[in-house]
């Protein structure tokens, strides 16, 4: 991190800024990366619950923070209390919900046979250390809607291609990270699709990019663009 970024980082931590606020403030410093893990004060206290699907189905990808807050309408929750956990394909594995009292968490677990998006889910009490590990993604840090995942890109795609594809949108510092899909061992690496994480300056800009670029062509491949919550 550049010297100015280091001073700013220390000032932000001293001011007890949230992790997301720190990531956004440091974005202009090109050497700063989402790999940097910062545990803010809000991530040290609380009573987490991990919500995952039961059976062979994954949790519904259509679920949003607002849906979860409405589901737990009897207890006070903010959007920062609700965070997704993604797998390597950036599909939701689980949702984490942090309650402010143990009574609120216990009360919220009493729902009989809960379903999200038509799929049955289960609740599991967790610790704050579990919360810190489960909700942190080294590629996006805390996205809160500011990052998008671009999938089905041609294997020859370079980061400059992705940056050009998003040229009409405002990217944050270290805006593009390429990911090689290596999950299919029967396909040569040069023939596999690539994905990219693209970090934008705001949730509104990410939504605008998604509406404009989803299913458009980049280097002769029709790509998908999806917001990372």
Secondary structure as UniProt FT lines:
FT   HELIX           3..14
FT   TURN            15..16
FT   HELIX           19..26
FT   TURN            27..28
FT   TURN            30..31
FT   TURN            34..35
FT   HELIX           41..43
FT   STRAND          47..53
FT   TURN            55..56
FT   TURN            61..62
FT   HELIX           65..71
FT   TURN            72..74
FT   HELIX           79..81
FT   STRAND          82..86
FT   TURN            88..89
FT   STRAND          92..99
FT   HELIX           102..108
FT   TURN            109..110
FT   TURN            112..113
FT   STRAND          115..116
FT   TURN            117..118
FT   STRAND          119..125
FT   HELIX           128..135
FT   TURN            138..140
FT   TURN            144..145
FT   STRAND          147..153
FT   TURN            155..156
FT   HELIX           159..165
FT   TURN            166..168
FT   STRAND          171..180
FT   TURN            185..186
FT   HELIX           189..191
FT   STRAND          194..200
FT   HELIX           203..213
FT   TURN            214..215
FT   STRAND          217..218
FT   TURN            219..220
FT   STRAND          221..222
FT   STRAND          224..228
//
